Amino acid sequence: MCLNALEPALISMGLMTPGQSITAETLAEGISCDVTLVTVGARRFCVKQALAKMRGGVEWRAPAERSHAEVAWMKLVGGLDPDWMPRVLG
C-alpha cells in the first residue's frame, strides 16, 4: 500500500495528523486485498484494503466498496462479543 495514498486516508479517519511520522509494512498481499501494518507514533494497527481486481490468473472484478459490508459484519459480531473481532478503527 502506497504511503502517498495511505496518509490522507488515515488523516481523514482521525488515525493520524498531518506531519506525524508513519511507517507501513506489507503483511500480506492476498488474492482480493492487501493487509499493511501501520505505525503512527507509538500506535500500531493494520489496514486492510480491498482490491477491485483479484490477483492471479483468473479475471474477477468486484467493487472495492464490498469492504463496507465486511466492516458492518465485524462491528455486528464485535458488538456481540468484543473478543471475537478486532476493533474497527476507521
N, CA, C and O atoms as a CHARMM CRD file, in Angstrom:
* protein
*
  360
    1    1 MET  N      0.85900  -1.17300   0.00000 PROA 1      0.00000
    2    1 MET  CA     0.00000   0.00000   0.00000 PROA 1      0.00000
    3    1 MET  C      0.89800   1.22600   0.00000 PROA 1      0.00000
    4    1 MET  O      1.82200   1.31800   0.80800 PROA 1      0.00000
    5    2 CYS  N      0.64300   2.13900  -0.87200 PROA 2      0.00000
    6    2 CYS  CA     1.45600   3.33400  -1.05800 PROA 2      0.00000
    7    2 CYS  C      1.19700   4.34200   0.07400 PROA 2      0.00000
    8    2 CYS  O      0.04900   4.66600   0.37800 PROA 2      0.00000
    9    3 LEU  N      2.28200   4.83000   0.68900 PROA 3      0.00000
   10    3 LEU  CA     2.12500   5.81300   1.77100 PROA 3      0.00000
   11    3 LEU  C      1.43600   7.07700   1.28300 PROA 3      0.00000
   12    3 LEU  O      0.69500   7.70400   2.04200 PROA 3      0.00000
   13    4 ASN  N      1.66300   7.46600   0.02800 PROA 4      0.00000
   14    4 ASN  CA     1.01500   8.67600  -0.50400 PROA 4      0.00000
   15    4 ASN  C     -0.50000   8.54800  -0.50000 PROA 4      0.00000
   16    4 ASN  O     -1.20100   9.54300  -0.31500 PROA 4      0.00000
   17    5 ALA  N     -1.01200   7.34700  -0.70100 PROA 5      0.00000
   18    5 ALA  CA    -2.45700   7.12700  -0.66800 PROA 5      0.00000
   19    5 ALA  C     -2.93400   6.84900   0.75400 PROA 5      0.00000
   20    5 ALA  O     -4.06600   7.17900   1.10800 PROA 5      0.00000
   21    6 LEU  N     -2.08700   6.25200   1.55300 PROA 6      0.00000
   22    6 LEU  CA    -2.46300   5.84800   2.90700 PROA 6      0.00000
   23    6 LEU  C     -2.59700   7.04500   3.85500 PROA 6      0.00000
   24    6 LEU  O     -3.55800   7.12500   4.62000 PROA 6      0.00000
   25    7 GLU  N     -1.65800   7.95400   3.80500 PROA 7      0.00000
   26    7 GLU  CA    -1.67200   9.08800   4.74200 PROA 7      0.00000
   27    7 GLU  C     -2.95700   9.89900   4.69800 PROA 7      0.00000
   28    7 GLU  O     -3.54600  10.13400   5.75400 PROA 7      0.00000
   29    8 PRO  N     -3.42900  10.34500   3.52400 PROA 8      0.00000
   30    8 PRO  CA    -4.68500  11.11600   3.51300 PROA 8      0.00000
   31    8 PRO  C     -5.87000  10.32200   4.06500 PROA 8      0.00000
   32    8 PRO  O     -6.74100  10.88400   4.72900 PROA 8      0.00000
   33    9 ALA  N     -5.90100   9.02700   3.79200 PROA 9      0.00000
   34    9 ALA  CA    -6.99600   8.19500   4.31100 PROA 9      0.00000
   35    9 ALA  C     -6.93900   8.12700   5.83200 PROA 9      0.00000
   36    9 ALA  O     -7.96900   8.24500   6.49500 PROA 9      0.00000
   37   10 LEU  N     -5.75000   7.93900   6.38800 PROA 10     0.00000
   38   10 LEU  CA    -5.61100   7.86200   7.84800 PROA 10     0.00000
   39   10 LEU  C     -5.93100   9.19900   8.50600 PROA 10     0.00000
   40   10 LEU  O     -6.52100   9.23900   9.58600 PROA 10     0.00000
   41   11 ILE  N     -5.54400  10.28200   7.86100 PROA 11     0.00000
   42   11 ILE  CA    -5.86700  11.62200   8.38600 PROA 11     0.00000
   43   11 ILE  C     -7.37500  11.82200   8.38400 PROA 11     0.00000
   44   11 ILE  O     -7.93500  12.31600   9.36200 PROA 11     0.00000
   45   12 SER  N     -8.04000  11.44200   7.29300 PROA 12     0.00000
   46   12 SER  CA    -9.49700  11.64700   7.21700 PROA 12     0.00000
   47   12 SER  C    -10.24800  10.78400   8.22400 PROA 12     0.00000
   48   12 SER  O    -11.34900  11.14500   8.64100 PROA 12     0.00000
   49   13 MET  N     -9.67000   9.64500   8.62400 PROA 13     0.00000
   50   13 MET  CA   -10.29900   8.78400   9.62900 PROA 13     0.00000
   51   13 MET  C     -9.91500   9.18100  11.05000 PROA 13     0.00000
   52   13 MET  O    -10.39000   8.57900  12.01300 PROA 13     0.00000
   53   14 GLY  N     -9.05900  10.19100  11.18600 PROA 14     0.00000
   54   14 GLY  CA    -8.63800  10.63400  12.51000 PROA 14     0.00000
   55   14 GLY  C     -7.62100   9.71300  13.16300 PROA 14     0.00000
   56   14 GLY  O     -7.45400   9.73600  14.38200 PROA 14     0.00000
   57   15 LEU  N     -6.93800   8.90100  12.35700 PROA 15     0.00000
   58   15 LEU  CA    -5.95900   7.95600  12.90400 PROA 15     0.00000
   59   15 LEU  C     -4.54700   8.52400  12.92700 PROA 15     0.00000
   60   15 LEU  O     -3.64000   7.92300  13.50200 PROA 15     0.00000
   61   16 MET  N     -4.36300   9.67700  12.30300 PROA 16     0.00000
   62   16 MET  CA    -3.08900  10.39800  12.37000 PROA 16     0.00000
   63   16 MET  C     -3.34200  11.85200  12.02900 PROA 16     0.00000
   64   16 MET  O     -4.39300  12.20400  11.49500 PROA 16     0.00000
   65   17 THR  N     -2.37200  12.69000  12.34000 PROA 17     0.00000
   66   17 THR  CA    -2.46400  14.10500  11.99300 PROA 17     0.00000
   67   17 THR  C     -1.37500  14.41600  10.96900 PROA 17     0.00000
   68   17 THR  O     -0.36100  13.72100  10.91100 PROA 17     0.00000
   69   18 PRO  N     -1.58000  15.45400  10.16600 PROA 18     0.00000
   70   18 PRO  CA    -0.55800  15.80400   9.17700 PROA 18     0.00000
   71   18 PRO  C      0.79000  16.02500   9.84500 PROA 18     0.00000
   72   18 PRO  O      0.88000  16.65500  10.89900 PROA 18     0.00000
   73   19 GLY  N      1.83400  15.50100   9.22000 PROA 19     0.00000
   74   19 GLY  CA     3.18400  15.69200   9.73300 PROA 19     0.00000
   75   19 GLY  C      3.66800  14.60800  10.68000 PROA 19     0.00000
   76   19 GLY  O      4.85900  14.54700  10.98500 PROA 19     0.00000
   77   20 GLN  N      2.76500  13.74600  11.15400 PROA 20     0.00000
   78   20 GLN  CA     3.20500  12.65100  12.02000 PROA 20     0.00000
   79   20 GLN  C      4.04600  11.67300  11.22600 PROA 20     0.00000
   80   20 GLN  O      3.83200  11.47500  10.03000 PROA 20     0.00000
   81   21 SER  N      5.01300  11.05800  11.91200 PROA 21     0.00000
   82   21 SER  CA     5.81300  10.04400  11.22600 PROA 21     0.00000
   83   21 SER  C      4.98900   8.76800  11.08500 PROA 21     0.00000
   84   21 SER  O      4.21700   8.40200  11.97100 PROA 21     0.00000
   85   22 ILE  N      5.17200   8.11000   9.95800 PROA 22     0.00000
   86   22 ILE  CA     4.39700   6.91500   9.65800 PROA 22     0.00000
   87   22 ILE  C      5.29800   5.90600   8.94700 PROA 22     0.00000
   88   22 ILE  O      6.11600   6.27000   8.10200 PROA 22     0.00000
   89   23 THR  N      5.13400   4.65300   9.29900 PROA 23     0.00000
   90   23 THR  CA     5.78200   3.57500   8.55600 PROA 23     0.00000
   91   23 THR  C      4.70600   2.56500   8.20400 PROA 23     0.00000
   92   23 THR  O      3.70600   2.42300   8.90900 PROA 23     0.00000
   93   24 ALA  N      4.92900   1.87300   7.10900 PROA 24     0.00000
   94   24 ALA  CA     3.97300   0.86800   6.65100 PROA 24     0.00000
   95   24 ALA  C      4.74800  -0.34800   6.16900 PROA 24     0.00000
   96   24 ALA  O      5.71600  -0.22700   5.41800 PROA 24     0.00000
   97   25 GLU  N      4.31200  -1.51700   6.61100 PROA 25     0.00000
   98   25 GLU  CA     4.94900  -2.77800   6.23000 PROA 25     0.00000
   99   25 GLU  C      3.87200  -3.71800   5.70100 PROA 25     0.00000
  100   25 GLU  O      2.90700  -4.01800   6.40300 PROA 25     0.00000
  101   26 THR  N      4.03300  -4.17100   4.48800 PROA 26     0.00000
  102   26 THR  CA     3.06700  -5.10000   3.91500 PROA 26     0.00000
  103   26 THR  C      3.15100  -6.42800   4.65800 PROA 26     0.00000
  104   26 THR  O      4.21500  -7.04200   4.73500 PROA 26     0.00000
  105   27 LEU  N      2.02000  -6.86200   5.20300 PROA 27     0.00000
  106   27 LEU  CA     1.96100  -8.15100   5.88800 PROA 27     0.00000
  107   27 LEU  C      1.52500  -9.25000   4.93600 PROA 27     0.00000
  108   27 LEU  O      2.01700 -10.37700   4.99900 PROA 27     0.00000
  109   28 ALA  N      0.59600  -8.90800   4.05600 PROA 28     0.00000
  110   28 ALA  CA     0.08700  -9.92000   3.13100 PROA 28     0.00000
  111   28 ALA  C     -0.45100  -9.24200   1.88900 PROA 28     0.00000
  112   28 ALA  O     -1.10100  -8.19900   1.95300 PROA 28     0.00000
  113   29 GLU  N     -0.16600  -9.85400   0.77000 PROA 29     0.00000
  114   29 GLU  CA    -0.80000  -9.45300  -0.48200 PROA 29     0.00000
  115   29 GLU  C     -1.70200 -10.61400  -0.85400 PROA 29     0.00000
  116   29 GLU  O     -1.28300 -11.56600  -1.51200 PROA 29     0.00000
  117   30 GLY  N     -2.93900 -10.51500  -0.42300 PROA 30     0.00000
  118   30 GLY  CA    -3.89000 -11.58900  -0.66300 PROA 30     0.00000
  119   30 GLY  C     -4.39700 -11.56800  -2.08400 PROA 30     0.00000
  120   30 GLY  O     -3.99400 -10.73100  -2.89100 PROA 30     0.00000
  121   31 ILE  N     -5.26800 -12.47700  -2.37700 PROA 31     0.00000
  122   31 ILE  CA    -5.86000 -12.56400  -3.70400 PROA 31     0.00000
  123   31 ILE  C     -6.80100 -11.39400  -3.94100 PROA 31     0.00000
  124   31 ILE  O     -6.88600 -10.87700  -5.05500 PROA 31     0.00000
  125   32 SER  N     -7.52100 -10.96900  -2.87600 PROA 32     0.00000
  126   32 SER  CA    -8.51900  -9.92000  -3.06400 PROA 32     0.00000
  127   32 SER  C     -8.28800  -8.68600  -2.19800 PROA 32     0.00000
  128   32 SER  O     -9.11400  -7.77300  -2.20300 PROA 32     0.00000
  129   33 CYS  N     -7.16000  -8.63700  -1.44100 PROA 33     0.00000
  130   33 CYS  CA    -6.89900  -7.47600  -0.59400 PROA 33     0.00000
  131   33 CYS  C     -5.41900  -7.38000  -0.24300 PROA 33     0.00000
  132   33 CYS  O     -4.65300  -8.32400  -0.43700 PROA 33     0.00000
  133   34 ASP  N     -5.04100  -6.22300   0.27300 PROA 34     0.00000
  134   34 ASP  CA    -3.72000  -6.01200   0.86000 PROA 34     0.00000
  135   34 ASP  C     -3.90900  -5.76100   2.34200 PROA 34     0.00000
  136   34 ASP  O     -4.87300  -5.11000   2.74400 PROA 34     0.00000
  137   35 VAL  N     -2.99100  -6.27500   3.16500 PROA 35     0.00000
  138   35 VAL  CA    -3.00200  -6.01600   4.59800 PROA 35     0.00000
  139   35 VAL  C     -1.65100  -5.40700   4.95500 PROA 35     0.00000
  140   35 VAL  O     -0.59900  -5.97000   4.65400 PROA 35     0.00000
  141   36 THR  N     -1.70100  -4.23900   5.60700 PROA 36     0.00000
  142   36 THR  CA    -0.49900  -3.47800   5.92000 PROA 36     0.00000
  143   36 THR  C     -0.45300  -3.16300   7.40800 PROA 36     0.00000
  144   36 THR  O     -1.44900  -2.73200   7.98800 PROA 36     0.00000
  145   37 LEU  N      0.71600  -3.38100   8.02900 PROA 37     0.00000
  146   37 LEU  CA     0.93600  -2.96200   9.41200 PROA 37     0.00000
  147   37 LEU  C      1.41500  -1.52300   9.37000 PROA 37     0.00000
  148   37 LEU  O      2.42500  -1.21800   8.73700 PROA 37     0.00000
  149   38 VAL  N      0.69300  -0.64100  10.04200 PROA 38     0.00000
  150   38 VAL  CA     0.99600   0.78800  10.03900 PROA 38     0.00000
  151   38 VAL  C      1.41700   1.19400  11.44600 PROA 38     0.00000
  152   38 VAL  O      0.78200   0.81700  12.43100 PROA 38     0.00000
  153   39 THR  N      2.49200   1.96700  11.52400 PROA 39     0.00000
  154   39 THR  CA     2.93400   2.54700  12.78700 PROA 39     0.00000
  155   39 THR  C      2.88300   4.05400  12.64100 PROA 39     0.00000
  156   39 THR  O      3.53000   4.62900  11.76600 PROA 39     0.00000
  157   40 VAL  N      2.10400   4.69100  13.51300 PROA 40     0.00000
  158   40 VAL  CA     1.98900   6.15000  13.56900 PROA 40     0.00000
  159   40 VAL  C      2.33900   6.53800  14.99300 PROA 40     0.00000
  160   40 VAL  O      1.56900   6.27900  15.91800 PROA 40     0.00000
  161   41 GLY  N      3.49500   7.15800  15.17400 PROA 41     0.00000
  162   41 GLY  CA     3.94200   7.45900  16.52600 PROA 41     0.00000
  163   41 GLY  C      4.10800   6.15800  17.29500 PROA 41     0.00000
  164   41 GLY  O      4.82600   5.25700  16.86000 PROA 41     0.00000
  165   42 ALA  N      3.43400   6.06300  18.45000 PROA 42     0.00000
  166   42 ALA  CA     3.50700   4.85400  19.27700 PROA 42     0.00000
  167   42 ALA  C      2.38300   3.86600  18.96300 PROA 42     0.00000
  168   42 ALA  O      2.35800   2.77000  19.52400 PROA 42     0.00000
  169   43 ARG  N      1.45800   4.23100  18.08000 PROA 43     0.00000
  170   43 ARG  CA     0.31300   3.36900  17.74800 PROA 43     0.00000
  171   43 ARG  C      0.64700   2.45100  16.58800 PROA 43     0.00000
  172   43 ARG  O      1.30800   2.84800  15.62800 PROA 43     0.00000
  173   44 ARG  N      0.17700   1.21400  16.69400 PROA 44     0.00000
  174   44 ARG  CA     0.31800   0.24500  15.60600 PROA 44     0.00000
  175   44 ARG  C     -1.05200  -0.35400  15.31900 PROA 44     0.00000
  176   44 ARG  O     -1.78900  -0.71000  16.23800 PROA 44     0.00000
  177   45 PHE  N     -1.38100  -0.46300  14.05200 PROA 45     0.00000
  178   45 PHE  CA    -2.64600  -1.07200  13.65700 PROA 45     0.00000
  179   45 PHE  C     -2.51900  -1.58600  12.23600 PROA 45     0.00000
  180   45 PHE  O     -1.58200  -1.24100  11.51600 PROA 45     0.00000
  181   46 CYS  N     -3.46800  -2.41100  11.84500 PROA 46     0.00000
  182   46 CYS  CA    -3.47200  -2.96800  10.49700 PROA 46     0.00000
  183   46 CYS  C     -4.49600  -2.24400   9.63500 PROA 46     0.00000
  184   46 CYS  O     -5.55700  -1.83400  10.10600 PROA 46     0.00000
  185   47 VAL  N     -4.15300  -2.09900   8.37000 PROA 47     0.00000
  186   47 VAL  CA    -5.04700  -1.52900   7.37500 PROA 47     0.00000
  187   47 VAL  C     -5.28100  -2.59900   6.32400 PROA 47     0.00000
  188   47 VAL  O     -4.33500  -3.16900   5.78000 PROA 47     0.00000
  189   48 LYS  N     -6.54100  -2.86600   6.04500 PROA 48     0.00000
  190   48 LYS  CA    -6.90500  -3.83500   5.01400 PROA 48     0.00000
  191   48 LYS  C     -7.56700  -3.07300   3.88300 PROA 48     0.00000
  192   48 LYS  O     -8.51700  -2.32100   4.10200 PROA 48     0.00000
  193   49 GLN  N     -7.05900  -3.27000   2.66400 PROA 49     0.00000
  194   49 GLN  CA    -7.60000  -2.57000   1.51000 PROA 49     0.00000
  195   49 GLN  C     -8.08000  -3.59100   0.48000 PROA 49     0.00000
  196   49 GLN  O     -7.30500  -4.41600  -0.00300 PROA 49     0.00000
  197   50 ALA  N     -9.36200  -3.52000   0.15700 PROA 50     0.00000
  198   50 ALA  CA    -9.93600  -4.40900  -0.84900 PROA 50     0.00000
  199   50 ALA  C     -9.43300  -4.00500  -2.23100 PROA 50     0.00000
  200   50 ALA  O     -9.27400  -2.81900  -2.52100 PROA 50     0.00000
  201   51 LEU  N     -9.18900  -4.98700  -3.06600 PROA 51     0.00000
  202   51 LEU  CA    -8.76500  -4.74700  -4.44200 PROA 51     0.00000
  203   51 LEU  C     -9.96000  -4.85400  -5.37300 PROA 51     0.00000
  204   51 LEU  O    -10.85300  -5.67400  -5.15900 PROA 51     0.00000
  205   52 ALA  N     -9.97400  -4.03100  -6.39800 PROA 52     0.00000
  206   52 ALA  CA   -11.06800  -4.08200  -7.37200 PROA 52     0.00000
  207   52 ALA  C    -10.91400  -5.27000  -8.32000 PROA 52     0.00000
  208   52 ALA  O    -11.90100  -5.76100  -8.86800 PROA 52     0.00000
  209   53 LYS  N     -9.67000  -5.73300  -8.51400 PROA 53     0.00000
  210   53 LYS  CA    -9.41400  -6.86300  -9.40500 PROA 53     0.00000
  211   53 LYS  C     -8.57600  -7.88900  -8.65600 PROA 53     0.00000
  212   53 LYS  O     -7.54500  -7.55100  -8.07500 PROA 53     0.00000
  213   54 MET  N     -9.01800  -9.13300  -8.66900 PROA 54     0.00000
  214   54 MET  CA    -8.33500 -10.19700  -7.96000 PROA 54     0.00000
  215   54 MET  C     -6.97400 -10.46600  -8.60300 PROA 54     0.00000
  216   54 MET  O     -6.82700 -10.41300  -9.82400 PROA 54     0.00000
  217   55 ARG  N     -5.99000 -10.75300  -7.76000 PROA 55     0.00000
  218   55 ARG  CA    -4.67600 -11.14600  -8.25500 PROA 55     0.00000
  219   55 ARG  C     -4.73900 -12.59200  -8.75300 PROA 55     0.00000
  220   55 ARG  O     -5.57200 -13.38200  -8.30800 PROA 55     0.00000
  221   56 GLY  N     -3.87300 -12.90800  -9.65000 PROA 56     0.00000
  222   56 GLY  CA    -3.82100 -14.27700 -10.14500 PROA 56     0.00000
  223   56 GLY  C     -4.29000 -14.34100 -11.58500 PROA 56     0.00000
  224   56 GLY  O     -4.54000 -13.31200 -12.21400 PROA 56     0.00000
  225   57 GLY  N     -4.40600 -15.52800 -12.09100 PROA 57     0.00000
  226   57 GLY  CA    -4.72000 -15.72100 -13.48800 PROA 57     0.00000
  227   57 GLY  C     -6.18400 -15.60800 -13.85100 PROA 57     0.00000
  228   57 GLY  O     -6.52200 -15.56400 -15.03400 PROA 57     0.00000
  229   58 VAL  N     -7.06100 -15.56000 -12.86100 PROA 58     0.00000
  230   58 VAL  CA    -8.49400 -15.53700 -13.13500 PROA 58     0.00000
  231   58 VAL  C     -8.98000 -14.09800 -13.24200 PROA 58     0.00000
  232   58 VAL  O     -8.63500 -13.25900 -12.41000 PROA 58     0.00000
  233   59 GLU  N     -9.77500 -13.81400 -14.26000 PROA 59     0.00000
  234   59 GLU  CA   -10.37200 -12.47800 -14.40000 PROA 59     0.00000
  235   59 GLU  C    -11.57400 -12.39300 -13.46300 PROA 59     0.00000
  236   59 GLU  O    -12.60100 -13.02900 -13.69900 PROA 59     0.00000
  237   60 TRP  N    -11.44000 -11.61800 -12.41800 PROA 60     0.00000
  238   60 TRP  CA   -12.50900 -11.46000 -11.43900 PROA 60     0.00000
  239   60 TRP  C    -12.46600 -10.04100 -10.93100 PROA 60     0.00000
  240   60 TRP  O    -11.43100  -9.57000 -10.45800 PROA 60     0.00000
  241   61 ARG  N    -13.57500  -9.36800 -11.02900 PROA 61     0.00000
  242   61 ARG  CA   -13.67100  -7.99000 -10.54200 PROA 61     0.00000
  243   61 ARG  C    -14.83800  -7.89600  -9.56400 PROA 61     0.00000
  244   61 ARG  O    -15.85400  -8.57700  -9.70200 PROA 61     0.00000
  245   62 ALA  N    -14.65500  -7.03500  -8.57900 PROA 62     0.00000
  246   62 ALA  CA   -15.71600  -6.77900  -7.60500 PROA 62     0.00000
  247   62 ALA  C    -15.51000  -5.36400  -7.09200 PROA 62     0.00000
  248   62 ALA  O    -14.37400  -4.89500  -7.01500 PROA 62     0.00000
  249   63 PRO  N    -16.57300  -4.68800  -6.74600 PROA 63     0.00000
  250   63 PRO  CA   -16.40500  -3.32400  -6.24400 PROA 63     0.00000
  251   63 PRO  C    -15.63800  -3.32000  -4.92400 PROA 63     0.00000
  252   63 PRO  O    -15.93300  -4.10600  -4.02300 PROA 63     0.00000
  253   64 ALA  N    -14.66000  -2.43800  -4.81800 PROA 64     0.00000
  254   64 ALA  CA   -13.87700  -2.34100  -3.58400 PROA 64     0.00000
  255   64 ALA  C    -14.76000  -1.94500  -2.40400 PROA 64     0.00000
  256   64 ALA  O    -14.39100  -2.15600  -1.24900 PROA 64     0.00000
  257   65 GLU  N    -15.93300  -1.36800  -2.69900 PROA 65     0.00000
  258   65 GLU  CA   -16.86200  -0.96700  -1.64200 PROA 65     0.00000
  259   65 GLU  C    -17.40200  -2.16400  -0.87400 PROA 65     0.00000
  260   65 GLU  O    -18.07000  -1.99600   0.14600 PROA 65     0.00000
  261   66 ARG  N    -17.11900  -3.37600  -1.35700 PROA 66     0.00000
  262   66 ARG  CA   -17.56000  -4.56800  -0.62800 PROA 66     0.00000
  263   66 ARG  C    -16.97600  -4.58700   0.78500 PROA 66     0.00000
  264   66 ARG  O    -17.49700  -5.26500   1.67000 PROA 66     0.00000
  265   67 SER  N    -15.89000  -3.83900   0.98800 PROA 67     0.00000
  266   67 SER  CA   -15.27700  -3.78300   2.31300 PROA 67     0.00000
  267   67 SER  C    -16.23000  -3.16400   3.34000 PROA 67     0.00000
  268   67 SER  O    -16.09800  -3.42700   4.53500 PROA 67     0.00000
  269   68 HSD  N    -17.19100  -2.34300   2.88800 PROA 68     0.00000
  270   68 HSD  CA   -18.16100  -1.75500   3.81900 PROA 68     0.00000
  271   68 HSD  C    -19.03100  -2.84500   4.44900 PROA 68     0.00000
  272   68 HSD  O    -19.37000  -2.75900   5.63000 PROA 68     0.00000
  273   69 ALA  N    -19.38900  -3.86000   3.67700 PROA 69     0.00000
  274   69 ALA  CA   -20.17200  -4.97600   4.21800 PROA 69     0.00000
  275   69 ALA  C    -19.33600  -5.76300   5.22900 PROA 69     0.00000
  276   69 ALA  O    -19.85400  -6.21900   6.24800 PROA 69     0.00000
  277   70 GLU  N    -18.05100  -5.91900   4.94500 PROA 70     0.00000
  278   70 GLU  CA   -17.16500  -6.62200   5.87900 PROA 70     0.00000
  279   70 GLU  C    -17.04800  -5.85700   7.19400 PROA 70     0.00000
  280   70 GLU  O    -17.07100  -6.45800   8.26800 PROA 70     0.00000
  281   71 VAL  N    -16.92300  -4.54900   7.11300 PROA 71     0.00000
  282   71 VAL  CA   -16.83700  -3.72000   8.31800 PROA 71     0.00000
  283   71 VAL  C    -18.13400  -3.82200   9.12400 PROA 71     0.00000
  284   71 VAL  O    -18.09400  -3.95200  10.34800 PROA 71     0.00000
  285   72 ALA  N    -19.27000  -3.76500   8.45300 PROA 72     0.00000
  286   72 ALA  CA   -20.55600  -3.88300   9.14500 PROA 72     0.00000
  287   72 ALA  C    -20.64800  -5.21400   9.87600 PROA 72     0.00000
  288   72 ALA  O    -21.11600  -5.27500  11.01300 PROA 72     0.00000
  289   73 TRP  N    -20.20200  -6.27300   9.22500 PROA 73     0.00000
  290   73 TRP  CA   -20.21400  -7.60700   9.84800 PROA 73     0.00000
  291   73 TRP  C    -19.29100  -7.63800  11.06400 PROA 73     0.00000
  292   73 TRP  O    -19.66100  -8.17200  12.10900 PROA 73     0.00000
  293   74 MET  N    -18.09500  -7.06900  10.93400 PROA 74     0.00000
  294   74 MET  CA   -17.14700  -7.05900  12.05600 PROA 74     0.00000
  295   74 MET  C    -17.71400  -6.28200  13.24200 PROA 74     0.00000
  296   74 MET  O    -17.53900  -6.68500  14.39200 PROA 74     0.00000
  297   75 LYS  N    -18.39300  -5.16400  12.96300 PROA 75     0.00000
  298   75 LYS  CA   -18.99200  -4.37900  14.04900 PROA 75     0.00000
  299   75 LYS  C    -20.13900  -5.13700  14.71000 PROA 75     0.00000
  300   75 LYS  O    -20.28700  -5.10000  15.93100 PROA 75     0.00000
  301   76 LEU  N    -20.94300  -5.81700  13.91300 PROA 76     0.00000
  302   76 LEU  CA   -22.06000  -6.59700  14.45800 PROA 76     0.00000
  303   76 LEU  C    -21.54200  -7.70900  15.37000 PROA 76     0.00000
  304   76 LEU  O    -21.99200  -7.84400  16.50800 PROA 76     0.00000
  305   77 VAL  N    -20.61300  -8.48700  14.87700 PROA 77     0.00000
  306   77 VAL  CA   -20.08000  -9.61200  15.65200 PROA 77     0.00000
  307   77 VAL  C    -19.28800  -9.10400  16.85700 PROA 77     0.00000
  308   77 VAL  O    -19.38800  -9.66900  17.94700 PROA 77     0.00000
  309   78 GLY  N    -18.50400  -8.04300  16.66800 PROA 78     0.00000
  310   78 GLY  CA   -17.75900  -7.46200  17.78600 PROA 78     0.00000
  311   78 GLY  C    -18.67200  -6.89500  18.85700 PROA 78     0.00000
  312   78 GLY  O    -18.31000  -6.85900  20.03400 PROA 78     0.00000
  313   79 GLY  N    -19.86000  -6.45100  18.45300 PROA 79     0.00000
  314   79 GLY  CA   -20.84000  -5.96500  19.42300 PROA 79     0.00000
  315   79 GLY  C    -21.42100  -7.08800  20.26800 PROA 79     0.00000
  316   79 GLY  O    -21.83600  -6.86400  21.40500 PROA 79     0.00000
  317   80 LEU  N    -21.44900  -8.29700  19.71300 PROA 80     0.00000
  318   80 LEU  CA   -21.92000  -9.45300  20.48300 PROA 80     0.00000
  319   80 LEU  C    -20.87400  -9.88400  21.50200 PROA 80     0.00000
  320   80 LEU  O    -21.20500 -10.20500  22.64300 PROA 80     0.00000
  321   81 ASP  N    -19.61400  -9.89100  21.08700 PROA 81     0.00000
  322   81 ASP  CA   -18.51100 -10.22900  21.98900 PROA 81     0.00000
  323   81 ASP  C    -17.24600  -9.58300  21.43300 PROA 81     0.00000
  324   81 ASP  O    -16.76700  -9.99700  20.37700 PROA 81     0.00000
  325   82 PRO  N    -16.69400  -8.58400  22.11200 PROA 82     0.00000
  326   82 PRO  CA   -15.51700  -7.86500  21.60400 PROA 82     0.00000
  327   82 PRO  C    -14.29800  -8.75800  21.36800 PROA 82     0.00000
  328   82 PRO  O    -13.40000  -8.38500  20.61400 PROA 82     0.00000
  329   83 ASP  N    -14.25800  -9.92700  22.00200 PROA 83     0.00000
  330   83 ASP  CA   -13.11900 -10.82600  21.81600 PROA 83     0.00000
  331   83 ASP  C    -13.17900 -11.57700  20.49000 PROA 83     0.00000
  332   83 ASP  O    -12.19900 -12.20500  20.08900 PROA 83     0.00000
  333   84 TRP  N    -14.31200 -11.51900  19.81200 PROA 84     0.00000
  334   84 TRP  CA   -14.48700 -12.26800  18.56700 PROA 84     0.00000
  335   84 TRP  C    -13.91700 -11.55400  17.35200 PROA 84     0.00000
  336   84 TRP  O    -13.65300 -12.20000  16.33800 PROA 84     0.00000
  337   85 MET  N    -13.72200 -10.25600  17.41800 PROA 85     0.00000
  338   85 MET  CA   -13.27600  -9.46300  16.26500 PROA 85     0.00000
  339   85 MET  C    -12.29200  -8.40000  16.70400 PROA 85     0.00000
  340   85 MET  O    -12.34600  -7.92000  17.83600 PROA 85     0.00000
  341   86 PRO  N    -11.37500  -8.02800  15.78800 PROA 86     0.00000
  342   86 PRO  CA   -10.54400  -6.85000  16.09400 PROA 86     0.00000
  343   86 PRO  C    -11.43400  -5.60600  16.03300 PROA 86     0.00000
  344   86 PRO  O    -12.43000  -5.57900  15.31100 PROA 86     0.00000
  345   87 ARG  N    -11.06700  -4.59800  16.78700 PROA 87     0.00000
  346   87 ARG  CA   -11.82700  -3.34900  16.80400 PROA 87     0.00000
  347   87 ARG  C    -11.61600  -2.61200  15.49100 PROA 87     0.00000
  348   87 ARG  O    -10.48400  -2.48500  15.02300 PROA 87     0.00000
  349   88 VAL  N    -12.67800  -2.13500  14.90700 PROA 88     0.00000
  350   88 VAL  CA   -12.60500  -1.35200  13.67600 PROA 88     0.00000
  351   88 VAL  C    -12.30300   0.09600  14.05800 PROA 88     0.00000
  352   88 VAL  O    -13.04800   0.71300  14.81900 PROA 88     0.00000
  353   89 LEU  N    -11.20700   0.63200  13.52500 PROA 89     0.00000
  354   89 LEU  CA   -10.80800   1.99700  13.86200 PROA 89     0.00000
  355   89 LEU  C    -11.29300   3.02300  12.84900 PROA 89     0.00000
  356   89 LEU  O    -11.56200   4.16800  13.21200 PROA 89     0.00000
  357   90 GLY  N    -11.40600   2.63300  11.60000 PROA 90     0.00000
  358   90 GLY  CA   -11.81600   3.60200  10.59500 PROA 90     0.00000
  359   90 GLY  C    -12.21200   2.91500   9.31100 PROA 90     0.00000
  360   90 GLY  O    -12.58900   3.58000   8.34600 PROA 90     0.00000
